[in-house]
Amino acid sequence: LRVTVDCKGANGEVKTRGAGELDEEGKFQVDFPQELVENGKLKEECYVQLRSASDTLCPTHNGVESSKIAFVSESDGKHTFSPVGKLEFSPTTCTSAFLWPFFQHPPLPNLHPFPQLPPFPTISLPPFHWPFKFPPKKLCPPFFKKPHPPFVPIIKPLPPPVPIVEPLPPPVPIPKKPCPPLVPVVKPLPPPVPIVKPLPPPVPVYKKPCPPPVPIVKPLPPPPPIV
């Protein structure tokens, strides 16, 4: 396992200020830069972070406040800091390096020593000479290289000038033609009420008088006979 010290700056950015290895007793030692300490106090908030063998953060059981670094003592101009609490972790979530024991290979066999060989004979060769001579080096006439034309700068056209828009003159008032006088709306008079003259009295119609009724005379019974 290893330990890193992460500090939070004034701008909120977290940086790693140091790292160290854990010993068999669970102790570690990390050297801080001198500019991080002022008047026996740390300028930044620093916390201790446990890291596993795969360099991943180990979750702590005591919270973040227990891993905060605080001042402990000062001796010979050296300031000693330590976490506020103990760093507890679970081996299931924070694994350390697992090493296999060294395999005990069988010893190598004792081979027979190689016999000492006689020295290799030296071979002396006569000096080597070329059987022919190289032709004299022919000088080529200087090659005239046409110079490049002068570089014509590419001048970008200036943007069109911004037109100056003069304010328009105030509009000429157009006199409105006066409206004609309103023609009064004359409603037609109602039709005159007809004068109804009284009708003349009706002419009486005289009926012809009926003749008097003729009386009906019943005949007298016959007289009784005289005996």
C-alpha positions as CSV (number, residue, x, y, z in Angstrom):
1,L,0.0,0.0,0.0
2,R,1.0,3.6,-0.5
3,V,-0.1,7.0,0.7
4,T,-0.6,10.3,-1.2
5,V,-1.2,13.7,0.3
6,D,-3.7,15.8,-1.6
7,C,-4.1,19.5,-0.9
8,K,-6.9,21.8,-1.8
9,G,-5.8,25.2,-3.0
10,A,-7.6,28.6,-2.6
11,N,-9.1,28.2,-6.1
12,G,-10.6,24.8,-5.2
13,E,-8.1,22.8,-7.3
14,V,-6.8,19.6,-5.7
15,K,-3.1,18.7,-6.2
16,T,-1.0,15.8,-5.0
17,R,1.8,17.3,-2.8
18,G,3.6,14.1,-1.9
19,A,3.6,10.3,-1.8
20,G,5.1,7.6,0.4
21,E,5.0,3.9,1.1
22,L,3.5,2.2,4.2
23,D,5.9,0.1,6.3
24,E,5.1,-3.1,8.2
25,E,3.8,-1.1,11.2
26,G,1.5,1.0,9.0
27,K,3.6,4.2,9.3
28,F,4.6,6.4,6.5
29,Q,6.7,9.5,5.9
30,V,6.1,12.2,3.3
31,D,8.2,15.3,2.7
32,F,6.3,18.6,2.1
33,P,7.7,21.5,0.0
34,Q,8.9,24.4,2.1
35,E,6.6,26.9,0.4
36,L,3.5,25.0,1.7
37,V,4.3,25.7,5.4
38,E,3.9,29.2,6.9
39,N,4.3,30.0,10.6
40,G,4.0,26.4,11.5
41,K,0.7,25.9,9.7
42,L,-0.2,24.6,6.2
43,K,-1.4,27.1,3.7
44,E,-3.8,24.6,2.2
45,E,-6.2,21.9,3.5
46,C,-4.3,18.6,3.1
47,Y,-5.7,15.1,3.4
48,V,-4.1,11.7,3.4
49,Q,-5.4,9.2,0.8
50,L,-4.7,5.5,0.9
51,R,-4.1,3.8,-2.4
52,S,-4.1,0.1,-3.2
53,A,-1.6,-1.8,-5.2
54,S,-3.5,-0.9,-8.4
55,D,-3.2,2.8,-7.5
56,T,-6.9,3.3,-6.8
57,L,-8.3,5.2,-3.8
58,C,-9.2,3.1,-0.8
59,P,-12.5,4.1,1.0
60,T,-11.9,5.0,4.6
61,H,-14.3,4.1,7.5
62,N,-13.7,7.1,9.7
63,G,-14.7,9.8,7.1
64,V,-12.7,12.6,5.6
65,E,-12.1,14.6,8.8
66,S,-10.0,11.8,10.2
67,S,-7.6,11.9,7.3
68,K,-7.1,15.7,7.6
69,I,-3.4,16.7,8.4
70,A,-2.8,18.8,11.5
71,F,0.4,20.2,13.1
72,V,2.0,18.0,15.8
73,S,5.5,19.3,16.8
74,E,8.5,21.3,15.7
75,S,12.2,20.4,16.2
76,D,15.4,21.8,14.6
77,G,13.3,23.8,12.2
78,K,11.4,20.8,11.0
79,H,7.6,20.7,11.3
80,T,5.9,17.4,11.9
81,F,2.3,16.9,10.8
82,S,0.0,13.9,11.3
83,P,-3.5,12.9,10.4
84,V,-6.2,13.8,13.0
85,G,-7.4,10.2,13.4
86,K,-6.5,6.7,12.4
87,L,-6.9,5.6,8.8
88,E,-9.0,2.4,8.9
89,F,-9.7,0.4,5.7
90,S,-11.0,-3.0,4.7
91,P,-8.6,-5.5,3.0
92,T,-11.4,-6.6,0.7
93,T,-11.8,-3.1,-0.8
94,C,-8.1,-2.1,-0.5
95,T,-5.8,-4.9,-1.6
96,S,-2.0,-4.8,-1.3
97,A,0.5,-6.3,-3.6
98,F,0.4,-10.1,-3.7
99,L,3.7,-11.8,-4.5
100,W,4.3,-15.4,-5.2
101,P,7.3,-17.0,-3.4
102,F,10.5,-17.5,-5.5
103,F,10.4,-20.8,-7.3
104,Q,13.2,-23.0,-6.2
105,H,14.7,-24.2,-9.5
106,P,17.0,-27.2,-9.4
107,P,20.8,-26.4,-9.5
108,L,22.4,-26.3,-12.9
109,P,24.5,-29.4,-13.8
110,N,28.3,-29.2,-13.7
111,L,29.3,-29.3,-17.4
112,H,32.7,-30.5,-18.5
113,P,35.1,-27.6,-19.0
114,F,35.8,-26.7,-22.6
115,P,39.3,-27.7,-23.9
116,Q,41.8,-25.0,-24.6
117,L,42.0,-24.5,-28.4
118,P,45.3,-23.6,-30.1
119,P,45.6,-19.9,-31.2
120,F,44.1,-19.0,-34.5
121,P,46.8,-18.6,-37.2
122,T,47.3,-15.1,-38.6
123,I,46.9,-14.7,-42.3
124,S,49.0,-12.0,-44.1
125,L,47.6,-10.8,-47.4
126,P,49.5,-8.7,-50.0
127,P,48.5,-5.0,-50.3
128,F,45.5,-4.6,-52.5
129,H,45.7,-2.3,-55.6
130,W,43.1,-1.5,-58.1
131,P,43.8,-3.2,-61.5
132,F,42.6,-0.1,-63.4
133,K,42.8,3.7,-63.0
134,F,39.7,5.8,-62.6
135,P,39.1,8.4,-65.4
136,P,39.8,12.0,-64.6
137,K,37.0,13.8,-62.9
138,K,35.0,15.8,-65.4
139,L,34.1,19.3,-64.3
140,C,30.5,20.1,-65.2
141,P,29.8,23.7,-66.4
142,P,28.0,25.8,-63.9
143,F,24.3,25.4,-64.1
144,F,22.4,28.6,-64.3
145,K,19.3,28.5,-62.2
146,K,16.7,31.0,-63.0
147,P,15.9,33.2,-60.0
148,H,12.5,33.1,-58.6
149,P,10.3,36.1,-59.4
150,P,9.9,38.5,-56.5
151,F,7.2,37.6,-54.1
152,V,4.1,39.6,-54.8
153,P,2.4,40.4,-51.6
154,I,-1.2,39.5,-51.5
155,I,-3.1,42.6,-50.6
156,K,-6.5,41.9,-49.4
157,P,-9.0,44.5,-50.6
158,L,-10.2,46.9,-48.0
159,P,-13.7,46.5,-46.8
160,P,-16.2,48.9,-48.4
161,P,-16.5,52.2,-46.5
162,V,-19.4,52.5,-44.2
163,P,-22.0,54.7,-45.8
164,I,-22.7,57.8,-43.8
165,V,-26.5,58.0,-43.6
166,E,-27.7,61.6,-43.2
167,P,-30.9,62.0,-41.4
168,L,-33.9,62.5,-43.6
169,P,-35.5,65.9,-43.6
170,P,-38.7,66.2,-41.7
171,P,-41.7,65.2,-43.8
172,V,-43.6,68.1,-45.4
173,P,-47.0,68.2,-43.8
174,I,-49.7,67.4,-46.4
175,P,-52.8,69.6,-45.7
176,K,-55.8,67.5,-45.5
177,K,-58.8,68.5,-47.5
178,P,-61.5,69.7,-45.2
179,C,-64.4,67.4,-45.0
180,P,-67.7,68.6,-46.5
181,P,-70.3,69.7,-44.1
182,L,-72.4,66.9,-42.9
183,V,-75.8,66.7,-44.7
184,P,-78.4,66.3,-42.1
185,V,-80.3,63.1,-42.5
186,V,-83.9,64.1,-42.8
187,K,-86.2,61.3,-42.0
188,P,-89.4,61.2,-44.2
189,L,-92.5,62.3,-42.4
190,P,-95.0,59.6,-41.7
191,P,-97.9,59.4,-44.0
192,P,-100.8,61.6,-43.0
193,V,-103.5,60.0,-41.1
194,P,-106.6,59.6,-43.3
195,I,-109.6,61.5,-42.2
196,V,-112.5,59.0,-42.2
197,K,-115.8,60.7,-42.7
198,P,-118.7,59.1,-40.9
199,L,-120.9,56.9,-42.9
200,P,-124.5,58.0,-43.6
201,P,-127.1,56.4,-41.5
202,P,-128.4,53.3,-43.2
203,V,-131.6,53.5,-45.1
204,P,-134.2,51.6,-43.3
205,V,-135.7,48.7,-45.2
206,Y,-139.4,48.4,-44.6
207,K,-140.8,45.0,-44.8
208,K,-144.2,44.5,-46.2
209,P,-146.5,43.7,-43.3
210,C,-147.9,40.3,-43.2
211,P,-151.7,39.9,-43.6
212,P,-153.5,39.1,-40.4
213,P,-153.8,35.5,-39.8
214,V,-157.2,34.0,-40.7
215,P,-158.8,32.5,-37.7
216,I,-159.5,28.9,-37.9
217,V,-163.2,28.3,-36.8
218,K,-163.9,24.8,-35.8
219,P,-167.4,23.6,-36.7
220,L,-169.8,23.3,-33.9
221,P,-170.8,19.9,-32.9
222,P,-174.3,18.9,-34.0
223,P,-177.0,19.6,-31.5
224,P,-178.2,16.8,-29.5
225,P,-181.4,15.3,-30.7
226,I,-184.5,16.3,-28.8
227,V,-186.6,13.4,-27.7
